[in-house]
Amino acid sequence: MQKYDFTIKTRNGHLVENIRIFGKDMADAERKLRQMYMHCEIVQNQEVVVEKELQQSADIEDVLTLIVKHS
């Protein structure tokens, strides 16, 4: 799922920035936004580009090997 960033104006006229919502696409994220903020005006929207980080898990053997190497 992608993240989308919205800036909206509420029905009371307040500006709300940096609302981040996950969605399959922009239309899905906008639908979710409108469920939370009914009758809002979308001032700005954009897709958030997230760089994928390599997640690496270490088990106890890896940790012990590192400790022994640095001792």
PyMOL Python script that loads the backbone (N, CA, C, O; Angstrom):
from pymol import cmd

cmd.read_pdbstr("""\
ATOM      1  N   MET A   1       0.836  -1.188   0.000  1.00  0.00           N
ATOM      2  CA  MET A   1       0.000   0.000   0.000  1.00  0.00           C
ATOM      3  C   MET A   1       0.876   1.244   0.000  1.00  0.00           C
ATOM      4  O   MET A   1       1.955   1.273   0.592  1.00  0.00           O
ATOM      5  N   GLN A   2       0.397   2.230  -0.655  1.00  0.00           N
ATOM      6  CA  GLN A   2       1.096   3.506  -0.738  1.00  0.00           C
ATOM      7  C   GLN A   2       0.604   4.449   0.346  1.00  0.00           C
ATOM      8  O   GLN A   2      -0.479   4.264   0.900  1.00  0.00           O
ATOM      9  N   LYS A   3       1.408   5.459   0.644  1.00  0.00           N
ATOM     10  CA  LYS A   3       1.004   6.510   1.578  1.00  0.00           C
ATOM     11  C   LYS A   3       0.715   7.765   0.776  1.00  0.00           C
ATOM     12  O   LYS A   3       1.401   8.080  -0.196  1.00  0.00           O
ATOM     13  N   TYR A   4      -0.320   8.475   1.211  1.00  0.00           N
ATOM     14  CA  TYR A   4      -0.688   9.722   0.555  1.00  0.00           C
ATOM     15  C   TYR A   4      -0.787  10.814   1.610  1.00  0.00           C
ATOM     16  O   TYR A   4      -1.290  10.589   2.711  1.00  0.00           O
ATOM     17  N   ASP A   5      -0.303  11.994   1.258  1.00  0.00           N
ATOM     18  CA  ASP A   5      -0.272  13.130   2.169  1.00  0.00           C
ATOM     19  C   ASP A   5      -1.308  14.148   1.702  1.00  0.00           C
ATOM     20  O   ASP A   5      -1.360  14.499   0.523  1.00  0.00           O
ATOM     21  N   PHE A   6      -2.139  14.621   2.646  1.00  0.00           N
ATOM     22  CA  PHE A   6      -3.201  15.566   2.312  1.00  0.00           C
ATOM     23  C   PHE A   6      -3.095  16.821   3.170  1.00  0.00           C
ATOM     24  O   PHE A   6      -2.677  16.772   4.327  1.00  0.00           O
ATOM     25  N   THR A   7      -3.479  17.931   2.580  1.00  0.00           N
ATOM     26  CA  THR A   7      -3.740  19.174   3.299  1.00  0.00           C
ATOM     27  C   THR A   7      -5.190  19.509   2.980  1.00  0.00           C
ATOM     28  O   THR A   7      -5.585  19.568   1.816  1.00  0.00           O
ATOM     29  N   ILE A   8      -5.980  19.727   4.032  1.00  0.00           N
ATOM     30  CA  ILE A   8      -7.405  19.977   3.812  1.00  0.00           C
ATOM     31  C   ILE A   8      -7.863  21.215   4.560  1.00  0.00           C
ATOM     32  O   ILE A   8      -7.195  21.713   5.467  1.00  0.00           O
ATOM     33  N   LYS A   9      -9.021  21.689   4.147  1.00  0.00           N
ATOM     34  CA  LYS A   9      -9.719  22.727   4.886  1.00  0.00           C
ATOM     35  C   LYS A   9     -11.009  22.095   5.378  1.00  0.00           C
ATOM     36  O   LYS A   9     -11.812  21.614   4.578  1.00  0.00           O
ATOM     37  N   THR A  10     -11.214  22.091   6.694  1.00  0.00           N
ATOM     38  CA  THR A  10     -12.406  21.470   7.265  1.00  0.00           C
ATOM     39  C   THR A  10     -13.638  22.302   6.943  1.00  0.00           C
ATOM     40  O   THR A  10     -13.532  23.424   6.447  1.00  0.00           O
ATOM     41  N   ARG A  11     -14.787  21.750   7.225  1.00  0.00           N
ATOM     42  CA  ARG A  11     -16.023  22.493   6.944  1.00  0.00           C
ATOM     43  C   ARG A  11     -16.142  23.740   7.810  1.00  0.00           C
ATOM     44  O   ARG A  11     -16.910  24.647   7.490  1.00  0.00           O
ATOM     45  N   ASN A  12     -15.379  23.791   8.919  1.00  0.00           N
ATOM     46  CA  ASN A  12     -15.357  24.977   9.776  1.00  0.00           C
ATOM     47  C   ASN A  12     -14.314  25.987   9.317  1.00  0.00           C
ATOM     48  O   ASN A  12     -14.202  27.066   9.898  1.00  0.00           O
ATOM     49  N   GLY A  13     -13.551  25.651   8.281  1.00  0.00           N
ATOM     50  CA  GLY A  13     -12.566  26.572   7.735  1.00  0.00           C
ATOM     51  C   GLY A  13     -11.165  26.422   8.292  1.00  0.00           C
ATOM     52  O   GLY A  13     -10.289  27.218   7.954  1.00  0.00           O
ATOM     53  N   HIS A  14     -10.923  25.429   9.133  1.00  0.00           N
ATOM     54  CA  HIS A  14      -9.586  25.215   9.691  1.00  0.00           C
ATOM     55  C   HIS A  14      -8.715  24.462   8.697  1.00  0.00           C
ATOM     56  O   HIS A  14      -9.180  23.541   8.026  1.00  0.00           O
ATOM     57  N   LEU A  15      -7.457  24.857   8.609  1.00  0.00           N
ATOM     58  CA  LEU A  15      -6.515  24.198   7.729  1.00  0.00           C
ATOM     59  C   LEU A  15      -5.818  23.089   8.505  1.00  0.00           C
ATOM     60  O   LEU A  15      -5.265  23.332   9.578  1.00  0.00           O
ATOM     61  N   VAL A  16      -5.841  21.876   7.970  1.00  0.00           N
ATOM     62  CA  VAL A  16      -5.185  20.726   8.600  1.00  0.00           C
ATOM     63  C   VAL A  16      -4.170  20.192   7.595  1.00  0.00           C
ATOM     64  O   VAL A  16      -4.524  19.825   6.475  1.00  0.00           O
ATOM     65  N   GLU A  17      -2.896  20.153   8.012  1.00  0.00           N
ATOM     66  CA  GLU A  17      -1.823  19.730   7.121  1.00  0.00           C
ATOM     67  C   GLU A  17      -1.247  18.389   7.553  1.00  0.00           C
ATOM     68  O   GLU A  17      -1.442  17.946   8.685  1.00  0.00           O
ATOM     69  N   ASN A  18      -0.545  17.761   6.643  1.00  0.00           N
ATOM     70  CA  ASN A  18       0.207  16.525   6.894  1.00  0.00           C
ATOM     71  C   ASN A  18      -0.654  15.389   7.424  1.00  0.00           C
ATOM     72  O   ASN A  18      -0.303  14.748   8.415  1.00  0.00           O
ATOM     73  N   ILE A  19      -1.766  15.142   6.775  1.00  0.00           N
ATOM     74  CA  ILE A  19      -2.583  13.979   7.095  1.00  0.00           C
ATOM     75  C   ILE A  19      -2.097  12.863   6.179  1.00  0.00           C
ATOM     76  O   ILE A  19      -2.235  12.955   4.959  1.00  0.00           O
ATOM     77  N   ARG A  20      -1.535  11.821   6.755  1.00  0.00           N
ATOM     78  CA  ARG A  20      -1.002  10.714   5.964  1.00  0.00           C
ATOM     79  C   ARG A  20      -1.921   9.510   6.081  1.00  0.00           C
ATOM     80  O   ARG A  20      -2.273   9.070   7.176  1.00  0.00           O
ATOM     81  N   ILE A  21      -2.298   8.990   4.917  1.00  0.00           N
ATOM     82  CA  ILE A  21      -3.244   7.887   4.860  1.00  0.00           C
ATOM     83  C   ILE A  21      -2.722   6.827   3.893  1.00  0.00           C
ATOM     84  O   ILE A  21      -2.243   7.144   2.804  1.00  0.00           O
ATOM     85  N   PHE A  22      -2.821   5.564   4.308  1.00  0.00           N
ATOM     86  CA  PHE A  22      -2.491   4.458   3.426  1.00  0.00           C
ATOM     87  C   PHE A  22      -3.672   4.193   2.502  1.00  0.00           C
ATOM     88  O   PHE A  22      -4.830   4.335   2.894  1.00  0.00           O
ATOM     89  N   GLY A  23      -3.357   3.803   1.263  1.00  0.00           N
ATOM     90  CA  GLY A  23      -4.412   3.442   0.334  1.00  0.00           C
ATOM     91  C   GLY A  23      -3.853   2.672  -0.845  1.00  0.00           C
ATOM     92  O   GLY A  23      -2.660   2.745  -1.141  1.00  0.00           O
ATOM     93  N   LYS A  24      -4.735   1.927  -1.523  1.00  0.00           N
ATOM     94  CA  LYS A  24      -4.318   1.197  -2.719  1.00  0.00           C
ATOM     95  C   LYS A  24      -3.928   2.160  -3.820  1.00  0.00           C
ATOM     96  O   LYS A  24      -2.999   1.914  -4.588  1.00  0.00           O
ATOM     97  N   ASP A  25      -4.662   3.270  -3.881  1.00  0.00           N
ATOM     98  CA  ASP A  25      -4.377   4.335  -4.834  1.00  0.00           C
ATOM     99  C   ASP A  25      -4.895   5.644  -4.247  1.00  0.00           C
ATOM    100  O   ASP A  25      -5.416   5.663  -3.131  1.00  0.00           O
ATOM    101  N   MET A  26      -4.755   6.731  -4.990  1.00  0.00           N
ATOM    102  CA  MET A  26      -5.152   8.045  -4.484  1.00  0.00           C
ATOM    103  C   MET A  26      -6.653   8.084  -4.177  1.00  0.00           C
ATOM    104  O   MET A  26      -7.064   8.674  -3.178  1.00  0.00           O
ATOM    105  N   ALA A  27      -7.458   7.469  -5.018  1.00  0.00           N
ATOM    106  CA  ALA A  27      -8.909   7.473  -4.810  1.00  0.00           C
ATOM    107  C   ALA A  27      -9.287   6.748  -3.513  1.00  0.00           C
ATOM    108  O   ALA A  27     -10.181   7.192  -2.793  1.00  0.00           O
ATOM    109  N   ASP A  28      -8.614   5.645  -3.218  1.00  0.00           N
ATOM    110  CA  ASP A  28      -8.880   4.900  -1.986  1.00  0.00           C
ATOM    111  C   ASP A  28      -8.491   5.727  -0.764  1.00  0.00           C
ATOM    112  O   ASP A  28      -9.231   5.770   0.219  1.00  0.00           O
ATOM    113  N   ALA A  29      -7.339   6.381  -0.821  1.00  0.00           N
ATOM    114  CA  ALA A  29      -6.901   7.226   0.296  1.00  0.00           C
ATOM    115  C   ALA A  29      -7.847   8.407   0.487  1.00  0.00           C
ATOM    116  O   ALA A  29      -8.148   8.786   1.619  1.00  0.00           O
ATOM    117  N   GLU A  30      -8.311   8.986  -0.608  1.00  0.00           N
ATOM    118  CA  GLU A  30      -9.248  10.109  -0.520  1.00  0.00           C
ATOM    119  C   GLU A  30     -10.577   9.671   0.083  1.00  0.00           C
ATOM    120  O   GLU A  30     -11.182  10.411   0.859  1.00  0.00           O
ATOM    121  N   ARG A  31     -11.031   8.477  -0.271  1.00  0.00           N
ATOM    122  CA  ARG A  31     -12.273   7.944   0.297  1.00  0.00           C
ATOM    123  C   ARG A  31     -12.144   7.796   1.811  1.00  0.00           C
ATOM    124  O   ARG A  31     -13.058   8.155   2.554  1.00  0.00           O
ATOM    125  N   LYS A  32     -10.999   7.261   2.269  1.00  0.00           N
ATOM    126  CA  LYS A  32     -10.761   7.109   3.705  1.00  0.00           C
ATOM    127  C   LYS A  32     -10.696   8.463   4.394  1.00  0.00           C
ATOM    128  O   LYS A  32     -11.218   8.630   5.496  1.00  0.00           O
ATOM    129  N   LEU A  33     -10.054   9.433   3.741  1.00  0.00           N
ATOM    130  CA  LEU A  33      -9.969  10.790   4.291  1.00  0.00           C
ATOM    131  C   LEU A  33     -11.360  11.384   4.478  1.00  0.00           C
ATOM    132  O   LEU A  33     -11.652  11.976   5.517  1.00  0.00           O
ATOM    133  N   ARG A  34     -12.211  11.227   3.478  1.00  0.00           N
ATOM    134  CA  ARG A  34     -13.559  11.812   3.539  1.00  0.00           C
ATOM    135  C   ARG A  34     -14.454  11.105   4.564  1.00  0.00           C
ATOM    136  O   ARG A  34     -15.455  11.672   5.003  1.00  0.00           O
ATOM    137  N   GLN A  35     -14.101   9.876   4.946  1.00  0.00           N
ATOM    138  CA  GLN A  35     -14.830   9.223   6.022  1.00  0.00           C
ATOM    139  C   GLN A  35     -14.509   9.884   7.363  1.00  0.00           C
ATOM    140  O   GLN A  35     -15.366   9.966   8.243  1.00  0.00           O
ATOM    141  N   MET A  36     -13.268  10.352   7.511  1.00  0.00           N
ATOM    142  CA  MET A  36     -12.850  10.998   8.763  1.00  0.00           C
ATOM    143  C   MET A  36     -13.216  12.474   8.800  1.00  0.00           C
ATOM    144  O   MET A  36     -13.614  12.993   9.843  1.00  0.00           O
ATOM    145  N   TYR A  37     -13.082  13.147   7.665  1.00  0.00           N
ATOM    146  CA  TYR A  37     -13.356  14.589   7.579  1.00  0.00           C
ATOM    147  C   TYR A  37     -14.446  14.819   6.546  1.00  0.00           C
ATOM    148  O   TYR A  37     -14.167  15.126   5.387  1.00  0.00           O
ATOM    149  N   MET A  38     -15.685  14.669   6.977  1.00  0.00           N
ATOM    150  CA  MET A  38     -16.810  14.848   6.060  1.00  0.00           C
ATOM    151  C   MET A  38     -16.917  16.309   5.637  1.00  0.00           C
ATOM    152  O   MET A  38     -16.708  17.216   6.443  1.00  0.00           O
ATOM    153  N   HIS A  39     -17.236  16.523   4.392  1.00  0.00           N
ATOM    154  CA  HIS A  39     -17.451  17.858   3.814  1.00  0.00           C
ATOM    155  C   HIS A  39     -16.190  18.720   3.842  1.00  0.00           C
ATOM    156  O   HIS A  39     -16.275  19.945   3.918  1.00  0.00           O
ATOM    157  N   CYS A  40     -15.019  18.077   3.780  1.00  0.00           N
ATOM    158  CA  CYS A  40     -13.777  18.852   3.756  1.00  0.00           C
ATOM    159  C   CYS A  40     -13.440  19.222   2.312  1.00  0.00           C
ATOM    160  O   CYS A  40     -13.946  18.629   1.360  1.00  0.00           O
ATOM    161  N   GLU A  41     -12.569  20.219   2.186  1.00  0.00           N
ATOM    162  CA  GLU A  41     -12.065  20.621   0.876  1.00  0.00           C
ATOM    163  C   GLU A  41     -10.589  20.231   0.823  1.00  0.00           C
ATOM    164  O   GLU A  41      -9.806  20.647   1.677  1.00  0.00           O
ATOM    165  N   ILE A  42     -10.212  19.444  -0.166  1.00  0.00           N
ATOM    166  CA  ILE A  42      -8.818  19.035  -0.293  1.00  0.00           C
ATOM    167  C   ILE A  42      -8.057  20.166  -0.971  1.00  0.00           C
ATOM    168  O   ILE A  42      -8.332  20.529  -2.115  1.00  0.00           O
ATOM    169  N   VAL A  43      -7.089  20.714  -0.233  1.00  0.00           N
ATOM    170  CA  VAL A  43      -6.287  21.820  -0.737  1.00  0.00           C
ATOM    171  C   VAL A  43      -5.099  21.287  -1.528  1.00  0.00           C
ATOM    172  O   VAL A  43      -4.748  21.833  -2.574  1.00  0.00           O
ATOM    173  N   GLN A  44      -4.481  20.218  -1.027  1.00  0.00           N
ATOM    174  CA  GLN A  44      -3.305  19.649  -1.678  1.00  0.00           C
ATOM    175  C   GLN A  44      -3.242  18.164  -1.368  1.00  0.00           C
ATOM    176  O   GLN A  44      -3.608  17.737  -0.272  1.00  0.00           O
ATOM    177  N   ASN A  45      -2.777  17.371  -2.337  1.00  0.00           N
ATOM    178  CA  ASN A  45      -2.548  15.945  -2.091  1.00  0.00           C
ATOM    179  C   ASN A  45      -1.352  15.492  -2.898  1.00  0.00           C
ATOM    180  O   ASN A  45      -1.081  16.000  -3.986  1.00  0.00           O
ATOM    181  N   GLN A  46      -0.643  14.526  -2.345  1.00  0.00           N
ATOM    182  CA  GLN A  46       0.513  13.973  -3.058  1.00  0.00           C
ATOM    183  C   GLN A  46       0.831  12.593  -2.531  1.00  0.00           C
ATOM    184  O   GLN A  46       0.520  12.253  -1.390  1.00  0.00           O
ATOM    185  N   GLU A  47       1.460  11.803  -3.388  1.00  0.00           N
ATOM    186  CA  GLU A  47       1.897  10.474  -2.983  1.00  0.00           C
ATOM    187  C   GLU A  47       3.219  10.618  -2.239  1.00  0.00           C
ATOM    188  O   GLU A  47       4.111  11.345  -2.676  1.00  0.00           O
ATOM    189  N   VAL A  48       3.337   9.926  -1.121  1.00  0.00           N
ATOM    190  CA  VAL A  48       4.563   9.961  -0.331  1.00  0.00           C
ATOM    191  C   VAL A  48       5.472   8.851  -0.833  1.00  0.00           C
ATOM    192  O   VAL A  48       5.089   7.681  -0.850  1.00  0.00           O
ATOM    193  N   VAL A  49       6.675   9.226  -1.241  1.00  0.00           N
ATOM    194  CA  VAL A  49       7.640   8.251  -1.724  1.00  0.00           C
ATOM    195  C   VAL A  49       8.446   7.777  -0.533  1.00  0.00           C
ATOM    196  O   VAL A  49       9.144   8.558   0.114  1.00  0.00           O
ATOM    197  N   VAL A  50       8.343   6.488  -0.249  1.00  0.00           N
ATOM    198  CA  VAL A  50       9.048   5.898   0.879  1.00  0.00           C
ATOM    199  C   VAL A  50      10.144   5.009   0.325  1.00  0.00           C
ATOM    200  O   VAL A  50       9.886   4.074  -0.433  1.00  0.00           O
ATOM    201  N   GLU A  51      11.363   5.316   0.715  1.00  0.00           N
ATOM    202  CA  GLU A  51      12.466   4.466   0.282  1.00  0.00           C
ATOM    203  C   GLU A  51      12.419   3.173   1.077  1.00  0.00           C
ATOM    204  O   GLU A  51      12.300   3.177   2.302  1.00  0.00           O
ATOM    205  N   LYS A  52      12.513   2.094   0.368  1.00  0.00           N
ATOM    206  CA  LYS A  52      12.452   0.805   1.048  1.00  0.00           C
ATOM    207  C   LYS A  52      13.787   0.537   1.719  1.00  0.00           C
ATOM    208  O   LYS A  52      14.845   0.597   1.092  1.00  0.00           O
ATOM    209  N   GLU A  53      13.713   0.243   2.988  1.00  0.00           N
ATOM    210  CA  GLU A  53      14.907  -0.089   3.737  1.00  0.00           C
ATOM    211  C   GLU A  53      14.997  -1.604   3.843  1.00  0.00           C
ATOM    212  O   GLU A  53      13.997  -2.300   4.014  1.00  0.00           O
ATOM    213  N   LEU A  54      16.187  -2.075   3.739  1.00  0.00           N
ATOM    214  CA  LEU A  54      16.375  -3.507   3.909  1.00  0.00           C
ATOM    215  C   LEU A  54      16.302  -3.824   5.388  1.00  0.00           C
ATOM    216  O   LEU A  54      17.100  -3.330   6.185  1.00  0.00           O
ATOM    217  N   GLN A  55      15.356  -4.634   5.738  1.00  0.00           N
ATOM    218  CA  GLN A  55      15.197  -5.030   7.122  1.00  0.00           C
ATOM    219  C   GLN A  55      15.985  -6.314   7.317  1.00  0.00           C
ATOM    220  O   GLN A  55      15.824  -7.282   6.574  1.00  0.00           O
ATOM    221  N   GLN A  56      16.820  -6.304   8.309  1.00  0.00           N
ATOM    222  CA  GLN A  56      17.646  -7.467   8.548  1.00  0.00           C
ATOM    223  C   GLN A  56      17.469  -7.884   9.994  1.00  0.00           C
ATOM    224  O   GLN A  56      17.641  -7.079  10.910  1.00  0.00           O
ATOM    225  N   SER A  57      17.132  -9.111  10.187  1.00  0.00           N
ATOM    226  CA  SER A  57      16.986  -9.604  11.545  1.00  0.00           C
ATOM    227  C   SER A  57      18.235 -10.397  11.921  1.00  0.00           C
ATOM    228  O   SER A  57      18.850 -11.056  11.082  1.00  0.00           O
ATOM    229  N   ALA A  58      18.584 -10.320  13.166  1.00  0.00           N
ATOM    230  CA  ALA A  58      19.760 -11.041  13.656  1.00  0.00           C
ATOM    231  C   ALA A  58      19.311 -12.040  14.707  1.00  0.00           C
ATOM    232  O   ALA A  58      18.492 -11.734  15.573  1.00  0.00           O
ATOM    233  N   ASP A  59      19.858 -13.223  14.612  1.00  0.00           N
ATOM    234  CA  ASP A  59      19.566 -14.189  15.662  1.00  0.00           C
ATOM    235  C   ASP A  59      20.708 -14.164  16.676  1.00  0.00           C
ATOM    236  O   ASP A  59      21.694 -13.453  16.485  1.00  0.00           O
ATOM    237  N   ILE A  60      20.580 -14.911  17.717  1.00  0.00           N
ATOM    238  CA  ILE A  60      21.548 -14.888  18.817  1.00  0.00           C
ATOM    239  C   ILE A  60      22.940 -15.300  18.355  1.00  0.00           C
ATOM    240  O   ILE A  60      23.939 -14.796  18.867  1.00  0.00           O
ATOM    241  N   GLU A  61      23.011 -16.222  17.381  1.00  0.00           N
ATOM    242  CA  GLU A  61      24.316 -16.650  16.878  1.00  0.00           C
ATOM    243  C   GLU A  61      25.044 -15.507  16.176  1.00  0.00           C
ATOM    244  O   GLU A  61      26.256 -15.360  16.328  1.00  0.00           O
ATOM    245  N   ASP A  62      24.308 -14.690  15.401  1.00  0.00           N
ATOM    246  CA  ASP A  62      24.916 -13.545  14.732  1.00  0.00           C
ATOM    247  C   ASP A  62      25.446 -12.537  15.743  1.00  0.00           C
ATOM    248  O   ASP A  62      26.532 -11.985  15.563  1.00  0.00           O
ATOM    249  N   VAL A  63      24.690 -12.298  16.793  1.00  0.00           N
ATOM    250  CA  VAL A  63      25.100 -11.356  17.821  1.00  0.00           C
ATOM    251  C   VAL A  63      26.346 -11.857  18.548  1.00  0.00           C
ATOM    252  O   VAL A  63      27.285 -11.092  18.766  1.00  0.00           O
ATOM    253  N   LEU A  64      26.361 -13.114  18.916  1.00  0.00           N
ATOM    254  CA  LEU A  64      27.516 -13.691  19.598  1.00  0.00           C
ATOM    255  C   LEU A  64      28.758 -13.664  18.702  1.00  0.00           C
ATOM    256  O   LEU A  64      29.863 -13.410  19.182  1.00  0.00           O
ATOM    257  N   THR A  65      28.582 -13.922  17.411  1.00  0.00           N
ATOM    258  CA  THR A  65      29.708 -13.869  16.473  1.00  0.00           C
ATOM    259  C   THR A  65      30.293 -12.461  16.414  1.00  0.00           C
ATOM    260  O   THR A  65      31.513 -12.299  16.397  1.00  0.00           O
ATOM    261  N   LEU A  66      29.453 -11.463  16.382  1.00  0.00           N
ATOM    262  CA  LEU A  66      29.922 -10.076  16.379  1.00  0.00           C
ATOM    263  C   LEU A  66      30.663  -9.733  17.665  1.00  0.00           C
ATOM    264  O   LEU A  66      31.683  -9.044  17.635  1.00  0.00           O
ATOM    265  N   ILE A  67      30.152 -10.210  18.784  1.00  0.00           N
ATOM    266  CA  ILE A  67      30.806  -9.920  20.072  1.00  0.00           C
ATOM    267  C   ILE A  67      32.182 -10.567  20.126  1.00  0.00           C
ATOM    268  O   ILE A  67      33.150  -9.947  20.568  1.00  0.00           O
ATOM    269  N   VAL A  68      32.267 -11.800  19.682  1.00  0.00           N
ATOM    270  CA  VAL A  68      33.542 -12.519  19.721  1.00  0.00           C
ATOM    271  C   VAL A  68      34.556 -11.861  18.774  1.00  0.00           C
ATOM    272  O   VAL A  68      35.735 -11.758  19.113  1.00  0.00           O
ATOM    273  N   LYS A  69      34.114 -11.420  17.608  1.00  0.00           N
ATOM    274  CA  LYS A  69      35.019 -10.795  16.648  1.00  0.00           C
ATOM    275  C   LYS A  69      35.580  -9.480  17.190  1.00  0.00           C
ATOM    276  O   LYS A  69      36.733  -9.149  16.914  1.00  0.00           O
ATOM    277  N   HIS A  70      34.793  -8.729  17.952  1.00  0.00           N
ATOM    278  CA  HIS A  70      35.212  -7.422  18.444  1.00  0.00           C
ATOM    279  C   HIS A  70      35.867  -7.481  19.818  1.00  0.00           C
ATOM    280  O   HIS A  70      36.232  -6.441  20.365  1.00  0.00           O
ATOM    281  N   SER A  71      36.024  -8.670  20.388  1.00  0.00           N
ATOM    282  CA  SER A  71      36.634  -8.792  21.716  1.00  0.00           C
ATOM    283  C   SER A  71      38.115  -9.000  21.623  1.00  0.00           C
ATOM    284  O   SER A  71      38.787  -9.123  22.647  1.00  0.00           O
TER     285      SER A  71
END
""", "prot")
cmd.dss("prot")
cmd.show_as("cartoon", "prot")
cmd.util.cbc("prot")
cmd.orient("prot")
